[in-house]
Amino acid sequence: MAFSCLSIQIWICVLQIALGVLDNKGTEFLVAFMDNKVLHGHDIKPELFVTTDSRHLVHINISSPGISNSQLRTQFTVSRGQVHLVQIDTNYRLDHTESSQKAILIQSDKDIVVYGVNRESHSDDGYLALPTDALGTEYYTISYSPSYYYTLFTVIGVYNDTSVSIHLPNTPHLNVTLNGHNYHRNQWINLTLNRFSTLEISSVADLTGSHILSDKAVGVLSGNKKAVVGNTGKSRDHLVEMLLPVSSWGKKFVTIPIPERHAGDIFRFLASEDNTQITVHGLIEGKQFHDQIKIAKAGHYVQKQYSSGLYSHVVSDKPITLFQFSMTQQRGGNDLADPSLITIPPIEQYAARYTFTTPQYSMGNYTNYFMFVVKSSLKHGLRLDHHQLPRNTIYHHIPGTHLVAGYVKVSVGTHSVTNVNHTVVGGILFGMAELESYGFPVGLLLKPLNSGCQRQKAMEYGDEIDNDCDGDVDEEECDGKDDDGDGHIDEDCRCCAPKISIPNVIVGR
C-alpha cells in the first residue's frame, strides 16, 4: 500500500520512503503559484525544484495542459543526490482573486520530491508539493493577520467536474469578489472545478478557517501575499504552504523554537471539530511551562506567542493542525530572519528516512538548521549524511514523552536523515538571512489518520502504518513482548521479524 510517501516542504523538500523502500510506480503532482508582491517592476520567475531518493534514473515531464498553446513543456532526468531547477514564467502566478487554468502538471516514472519557490525581492517562500494521491476532500485554510496586503488561498482542480463548496470564516469586514458577485463572512461559495483549474481567493480580512469541501480530491495552497508577523519590526515576507487535508491531521505534536532567535515564536492551533481541548506542556530553560487551550468551533483557531526557549509537547483530544510563524526581524538587532510559515508535523506522521536540500538565498547563503525530534533512548542512532550528530549537540527532553528534540547546523546542499535503529524521526529545516527566512518539515508520511482507523489483518515490518489503531506507528520492538502494554504482542513492529532458535539453527521468520 503506497501513501505516496512524499514529504512536505518547500525549499527543503523531502522524499521519505518507509525504510527506504520505493514503490517505483511514479508520481503525479498538480501545483500552482499564489500572488506575491513585485517590487520596483522587477518580476522574478517562480521556481520548481525536483529531486529523488531513487537509485535509478528518474524521467520527469512538466507541462501546463490547461493553457492553450502553452510553451511550458520540459523533460529531464534526475537521480539520487541531484536537484533540477525549472523556472516558470511569471504569467503563471495568480493575481488577487482569480479563476483560471494555471495548474502545472508534473509527472515522473518513479517517486520524486517537488517543491515550489515563489520568489520576489525580499518576499519569498515556498512549499513542498503533495502528490495528487495524497490530497483530500476537506481542508481548513491558514493565513496571518493583520494581512498587510492580502490573505490568500488557492484551490487546484485534480479531476473534471469537481464540486467545490467554500464556507468563508466569520471574520468581520471580510469581502471577496468573484465573477461579479460579492461574498462576505459566513457565506458559501459554490462552484465546479475541472482538472488543471486554479481558483485563488484573496481578502484583506483574515481568511484563516475557510472550510473547503469537495466531492473529489483537490489541492490547496494557503498563506499571505506579504505579511509582517508579530510586532518586532516592519519588514514583510510572502507566506505559503500546501495544506494537509483534514484526514491527515493529528493529535500529538512536538514544538521546537526557531534556532538562534530571541523574539519568540507565534503558533496557530486550528481545530477540525467543535469543543477541542488542547494541552501544551513544556520546558523553558529547565522550568516547567503549562498552557490549556479550548477551541469551541471547527475551523476556529487560537493564536499564542511563546518564548524562544520553549520545547513543548502538544496533545489534543481531537484532530488539529498546528502552524509555527517565524517572526519579523527585530529593528536594529542581530536577530536575523523574517516571516515564514511552518507546518508542524504530527508525531503520528513522522517517518523513518528523509532526503532534502537547502534553498538558495538571493544574496548569498542562508544559515541552515535541521531541527529534530527522536526517541531519547535511540538519539545516538540518528544519522545526518550517514554521520552521527556533533558531540556538542544539546538534546532537550519533551515532557510527557520518551522524546528529545534539538537542532544542528547543516551546510548548503543535499542531505539525508536516517536512524540506524529504524525508528521514526520528526524534522524541520529552517534557514535565516538578512530580511529573509524559510522553514518547513523535512517530511511526513501523509497517511490518513482521521478517516476511521481499521486494524490491519496483516502487518509488514516498518510499514509506518498504525496497524493496531492506538495512535502510534511502528512502536513495537518485535521481540515477542507486549512493548506498548496494550495486551497484544508484536502487532505493530518497526523492524524486523524475531529470530527463532532451533537446535543448532537460527531462522528468520
N, C-alpha and C positions, 0 to 999 in steps of 0.2 A: 504494500500500500504506500504510494508516494504522496507526500504532502506538498510536493514541490518545495522541498526544504530550503527555501531561499531566505536569506537574512533580510534585515531591514535597515538600510542605511543609505546614506546619500553619497557623500564623497567616499566614505568608508563603506565599502559595500562588502557584504559578507555572504559568501555561499557556505551554508552549513549543511553538511550531509550527515545523517546519523551514522556515527562511527566511520565516516568517510566513505560510505557506500553510495555510488552514483547509480541512478536507475537508467541512464542513457536513453531516455525517451524524448529528450528535447524539451524545450520550454518556449512558451509564448508570453509576451508582455504587451500591454497597451498603456502608453504613457502620454503625458502632456506637460506643458509648462504654464504656470499661472502668471498673472500680471506682476510686473516688477517696475520699480522707479528708474527711469532713464535720466541720467544727469548730463547736462551740457550737450545734449544731442548726440552723445556717444553711446550708441546702442551696441551691446556686446552679445554675441551669439550664445544661446543656451548650449549645454554640452551633455552628451551621453557618454558614460564610461562603462565598458564591458570587460569583465574578467571571468575566470573559471577556475575550478579546482580539479578539473578533469586532466588526467594524464595524457589524454588523446587530443588530437587537433579538433577543435570545435568550429563548425561553419555557421555564420550568422548572416541574416538578411534584415535590413532595416528599410522601411518604406512608409508611405502615408496614403493608403488606398482610398481614404475618404475625400481626398482633394483631386479634382480633375487635372490632368496634365502635370501632376506633381513631379518635381525634379529630385525629390528625396528618394533615391534608390541606391543603396550601397551594400556591398557584400565584402566580407573579410573573414579571417580566421583568428582564433586565439587559442592558447594552451596555458597550462598552469604557470603562474608567475607573470603572465603578460597582461597588460591593460591596454585596451584600444579606445581611443577618443574619437567621437564623431560630433562635429559641430552642426547645429541645427539652425536654419535660417530664422531670423527674428520674427518673421511673419507667422511663425507657429506659436508664438507667445500670445496667450489670451489677453483680452483687454476689457477691464471693468466687468460689466455683466454682458455675457456673450454666449450665444448658441451657435455652434459651428461644427466642423468635421475635422478638427485638428489633431485627432489622436494619432500617435506614431506607433506603428506595429514593429515589434522586434521578435524574430523567430530564430531558433537555433536547433541543431540536431542533437545536442547534449545539454546538460544543465549548465547555466551561466548565471552570473550576477550582473545586474544592470542598475546603475544609479544615475540620476539626473542632477545637473548643477545649473541653477538659474542665476547667472552671474551678471551683475551690473556694477558700476563703480561704487564701492563702499556699500553695496547692497546685494548680498549673495547668500544663497542657502541651497539645499538640495535634499534629495530623498532617495531611499532605496526603493526601486520598483518592485512591486509584488507581482508575481506571475498570475496569469488570469485564473488558474485553477486554485489559487489561494484566496480569491476575492469572495465577497459575500453579498447579502441582500439587505443588510441593516447596518447603518452607521450613525454615529453622532459626531459632529464636526468640532474642531478646536481652532481658536484664534486667541489673540491677546488684545486687551483693551486697557486704556484708550487706544484707538487704532492708529492714530496719527494720519495715515492715509485711508486705507480700507482694510476691513477683514474680508477674507475670501474663502470659498471652497469651490471645487470643480468635480463634476461627476463625469466619468468616462464610460461610454457605452461599449459593452463587450459582445452583445447579441442583438440581432434585429428585433424590433417590436418589443422592446423592454419598457414596461410600465413603471414609471418612477413617481413617487409622491414625496414631497419635501415639506415637512412641518417646521416653519420658522419659529425660533425661540421667542419667549415672552420678554423681549428686550425693548425698553422704551425708545421711541423715535426711530425704530427700525423701518427702513423703506428700501424696497427692491423693485426696480422697473425692468420688466421682461416682456418682450413682444408687445409693447404699448400698454401693458397692464401694471398697475402698482400693487405691490403686496406689502403687508405690514405684519407686526408681531402676531404670533399665534395663528397665522393663516397658512393654508396649504397651497403649494404649487404642484400641479399635476401635469405630467407630460409623458411623451413617448420618446425614447432614445433608440437609435439604431447602432449597429456596430460602427465604430470609429467616430461616433458623436461625442462632442465635448460641450458641457454646459458649465460656465463659470458664473457664480453668484457673488456680488460684492455689495458691501454696505459699510457706511461709516460706523454705524452701531454694531455691537458685538454679535457675531453670528454663532458663537460657541453654543453647542447644544442643538443646532439644527438637526432634525431627525430625518434621515434618508431611508426610505423603504422602496424595494423594487421586487418585481416578480422573477427576475433573473439577475445573476451576479453583475455588479458594476464595480469600477474602481473609483476611489475618492481621494483627492488631494485637498489639503486644508492648511490655513495659516493666515499670513498678513502680507499685503503688498510691501510695506515697510513700516517698522514699528520701533518705538522706544519702549524698553522693558524696565520697569522699576523707576525709581527717582534718583538714580545715581549720576545721570548725565543726560546729554541731549542727542547723542549720536543714535542712528537708526539702522535697522537691517531688515532684509527680507526674511520671512519665516515660512517654511513649508514642510509638511510630512505627507507621505502616502499612508492613509489610515488603515489600521487593523479593523476588520469587520467585528461587530459585537460578539459574534460566535467565537472569536479568538481572545476576548478579554479575560483577565484573570482576577484572582482574589488575594494573591500574595506577591509582594514586591520588596526589593531592597533599594534604598536610595543612597547615592554616593555624592558628596559635594563636588562641585567643579574644582579641579585641582588648582592650587596656587592662586586662588582668588579669595577676597575678603568681604565682598559686597553682599554675600548671601545668595540664595537661590530661590526662585519662585516656582511653586508647584500648583498645578490644577488637577483636582480629583473630580472625575466626571463619571456619573452613575448611569447604569443601564436599567435600573429598577427603582421603584419607589421605596422609601424608608430604608436607605442603605446606611449601615453603621460601619465606620472605619476607625481603626486604631493605629496610631503612629507611635512606636516605641523605639527610642534610640539612645545614642551616646553622643555628647558634645564634649570633646576633650576629657573623656572619662566620667563625665557627670551624666546621670540619668535624665532622659527627656521623654515626656509623655504628652500626647495630644489625642483628643477624641473628636471625631468629625461625624456629623449627621447630615445626610442629603435627603430631602423629603420627596423629590420627584425625579423620575427618569429624565435624563437629559440636562438636569441641573448640575452645577459644579460648585466646589468650594476652592478658593484660592488661598494659599498660605505662603508666607515668606519665612524661610528657615535659615539658621546660621550656616556659614560656610564650613563649620566644623561638624555638622550633623551627619552621622551614619545611622540609618534607621531601617526598621522592619515595619512594613505597612501591611495590615491584614484587614480585609473587608468581608462582610458576611454575604455579599452579593457581587457579581462581576462588575469591575470598574476598569477604566483606563486612566493611566497616570502620566502626566507630562511635566517635564522639567524645563524651565526657561533660564538660560544664561542671561544675566542682567547686563544692561548698558555699561560701557566703560566709564569709570569714575572720572569726574572732572579733575584735571591736573594731577592725577595719581599715576602709579605704576601698575595699577590693576588692569592689565591689558585684556582685550577681548571685546565682544559686543554681543547683541542679542542673537540667540539661537534657540531652536525648539527641538527637544529630545523626547522621544517616546521611551518611557521606562519599561523594559521588558518584564512581563510577569515571570515569577520564578517557574511557573508551570510551563513556560515556553523556552526555558534555557536549553541549549543544545550542547553537543559534545565536541564540536570542531568548527572553526571559523577560518576564513581567508578574507583579508581586507586590504585596502590600500588607502594611503593618506591622500588628501586633495592637494592641489597647488594653490598657494597664496598669490594674489595678484601682484604683490610687491616683494616676493622672495619666498620664504618658507614659514609655515606655521611651526609653533612648538606643539608637538602632538603627545597625547597621553592615552594610554589604554587603561580604562577603569574596569576592574574585575570583581566578580563575586564567585566564591568557590567554597566547597565544604572544608571546614577547618582541618580535619584530620588528613585531607588529601591535598592541602595547599602546596606542598613541596613537589607534587606531581605536575603542577601547572607548567606548561612549556610555551614560550614565545619564540617562534622561529627555531624550534627544537632545542632551545636552551632554557635552563632554569631562570627564574626571575632574579634580579640583582640581590646580593646579600643584604643590602640596606633597605629592601622593600619593607614597608610597615603594613601589618595586617590588623584591621580593626574588626573586633568581634561584633556581630549583629545580634542584638538582644532577642531572646526567644527563639533562636535558631542554632543550628550547628554550622553556620556560615561565617566566613570572614570576607572582608572587602578591602580594596586598596587601589593604588594606581602606580603605573610606571611610565616613564617617558619612552616613546618609540621614535625611531628615525623616519625620515621621509622615504616612502616606498611601500612595497607589498609585504605583508606579514601573515603569519599563521598562528593560531592558538589551539592547543590541544591539552589534554591531561593524560598522563601515562596510565592512570587508573581508570580511564574510560568514563569518568564522571562528567556530569553536565557542568557548564560554566556560564555565568552571565557576563556580558561585556558591553562597554560603550567606548567609542573613540571620540575624543574631544581635542580640538585644536584651537589655539589662540594666537592672535597677532594684533598689531595696532589697528583698532577700529573694526576688527573682523573676528569671527569665530565660527566654528561648526561643531555639531555634536549629534551622534546617532548611535543606536545599538549596533554592535558588530554583527548581530544576527539574532534570530529566534526561529522557533520551529514553524509557526504559522499553522498549527493544528487547531481544529475546532474544539473548544473547551466547554462551550455553553449550549450546545445543541442536543444535550442529553447524552451522558456517558453510558456506554454499554460495556459490560465486562467482555473481554476478548476470550474466545474459546481456545485460541492458540496464541502463544507468546513467543516472539522472536527476541533473542538476547540483544539488549541495547537498541531496541526499536524506537526508543524515545516516544512511546505511547503509554498513556495512563491505563495499563491493562486491567487494574483492579478498581478503578474509579475512586481512588482515595485522594485525588488532587496532587499526588506526587508522581514523578516519572522515573522509571528505572531505579527505584530506591532500594531494591534487594541486592544482597551480595551474591546470591545464587550459591549458598554454602550449606543448603539443607536445613537452614534455621529460619524461624519467623523473625526476620530482622526488624520489621516495622511494627510488630506487635498487633497485627490485625487478624490473627488466627489462621492465616494462610502461609504456606511455605513456598518460596521461590516463584511467586506468581507474577513478579514484575522486575525481572533481573536486568542489570546493566550489562553484564558480561560474566561469564561465559558458562557453558554447561559444566556442572561439577564433575570432577574426575572420580570414577568408581574403582575401588581396589578389588581385584580378583587375584587369587593366588598367583604371584609372580607376573601379573599383567596389570598395566594401567590403561584403562579405556576411557576415551572421551565420549560421552553420550551424544 
